[in-house]
Amino acid sequence: MTDSPFFSASNVTPLSSAEPSWSFPERDPREVRYEIIGPRGAPVVAVLGGISASRHVASSPSDSSAGWWEDVVGPGRAIDTNTFRVISIDYITSNHADPVTTADQAEALADALDQAGVRTLHAVVGASYGGMVALAFGVKFGARATRLIVIGAAHESDPIATALRHLQRRVVALGTAVGRERDGLAIARGIAMTSYLTGRHFEDRIADSDRNDSRLVEDRIGKYLKTRGEQFADKWTAERYNALSLSLDLHQIRPEDVTIPTSVIAVTGDRLVPVSQTRELARRLGGPSQLIELDSSFGHDAFLGDHARIAPFINELLQLETEVVS
């Protein structure tokens, strides 16, 4: 058992500790679509997911439909809405003539906090693209969050991940050019799914099948990718996809500029965010930090598909006593 600046666990690596220096940057506010649930007066937790996530994180009395992180957020769950208020936003996809960056999304979250009357966050919990945004928030608005919990994200995009997304955007562009935008989006998303999951996950899908039966193998893997791609394409436009895909590639922060306590949760089989990157991030962070490494066949998508492994760490980190003003 190893003691860290603010958390202890057998598979947590304690890293550096530094005194933070905070300031509130000035900016022009923008209209942001956000949703906030949970008891008034409770500490507020911002929850941010991948590019396909929305402001609707979990069901509530005001909206009973299931949210994108229903198994993690809600009454009695890891992020307990009996204890915390939870706020999330719809990601912005335009920034005048400039590409949207994770810094822009961090500003959008800050604007949502202003609109909701929230001064300080108990924590920002960000996974995938949301983890990138959380880091950008830590750089620009460190005084407005007590800690960051970053899942499956690093300080910059891995070059192989950037290369894959470049090809995915070309597929979308080709589909749009020939009047088949939906097909382009569906195929691009299917390709992306192969990088979100591990080889072990796909092996499990065909583990009991006859490898000589090409139709069965195609059905168990190909049909899955086709279905997931079409579900995505039904809700997305090429413009939105390209904006957020490019934003992933443009992400870059200096870890040393993040001076608030930060926990980095990494999955060793993550193909998009190699564990070597998350180790570097955790090592270079400018404030109290630790690295939690897990194994999951869901790889990058473990935060969505393997709640049993991820959620207990989130829950324990959120229980740490902190004075929060909101």
C-alpha positions, 0 to 999 in steps of 0.5 A, a space after each residue: 500500500 502506497 500513500 499518495 498526496 490525497 489517495 491510497 490504493 495498491 495500484 496507484 502510483 504516487 507522483 509529484 506534489 507542488 503548490 498551485 498558483 491560481 488566477 481567473 482568466 477574463 473571457 467573453 461568455 458564450 451561450 452553452 447548453 448544459 444540464 445540472 442534476 442533484 440536490 441544491 447546495 451539494 458539491 458540484 461535479 462536472 462530468 465530461 465524456 467522449 465526442 459522442 457524449 451530451 449534456 444528458 449524463 443520467 436520468 433525473 426527475 426532470 428527464 427520465 430518459 437514460 443518459 450516456 453514463 447511466 451506470 456510473 451517475 445517479 442515486 447510489 452510484 459511483 457519482 452519487 446524485 444524492 450527494 453531488 450535483 452533476 453538471 455537463 455540457 453539449 460540446 461546441 462545434 464552431 468557433 467563428 472561422 477557427 477550429 474548435 479546441 479543447 481550450 474552447 470547450 474548457 471555456 464553454 464549461 466555465 461559461 456554463 458554470 457561470 450561467 448555473 451560478 456555480 463558482 467552484 467544482 468539487 471535481 471535473 471527471 473527464 473521460 476520453 475527449 472529456 479528459 482532454 477538456 478536463 486537463 485544458 480546464 485545469 490549465 485555464 481555470 484551475 481555481 474553479 476546480 478542487 481536483 481532476 479525474 482524467 480517464 483515458 486521456 493525455 496531454 496530446 494526441 498520439 500520432 497513430 490516433 491522429 493518423 487514424 482520425 485523418 483517414 476517418 475524416 477522409 471517409 466522411 468527406 468521400 461519402 459527403 462528396 458522393 451524396 452518401 454522408 450517412 454511409 461515410 459517417 457509419 464506416 468512419 465510426 466503425 473504423 473508430 470502434 476498432 481502435 476503441 476496443 482491444 483485440 481481446 474484445 473482438 477475439 471474445 466475440 468469435 471465441 466459440 465460432 468456426 474460423 472457417 465459417 467466414 459468414 459467421 465471423 463476418 456476422 459477429 464482427 462486421 455486423 457489430 461494427 455496422 450497427 454501431 456505425 449506423 447508430 452513430 450516423 443517425 444522430 450526427 452530421 459530417 460537420 459536427 464529426 469533423 469539428 470534434 475529430 479535428 479537435 482531438 488531434 489539435 489537443 495539447 497542454 503542458 502538464 506542468 501547467 496543471 497545478 491542482 490535484 489530478 488522478 489519471 486513470 489509464 487502461 493498459 490496452 488502450 490503443 488510442 491513448 498508450 499507457 506510455 503517454 498517460 505515464 508521462 502526463 502523470 509524471 509531468 503534472 505540476 500539482 499532486 498527482 497519481 496514476 491508476 493503471 487498469 486492465 480491460 478488454 474494452 480498452 479505451 472504451 472501458 469507461 463506458 463498457 467496464 464500469 465495475 473496474 472504473 467506477 470504484 476509483 471515481 467513487 473513492 476519489 470523490 469521497 475525499 473531503 474538500 471544502 467547496 463553495 458553489 
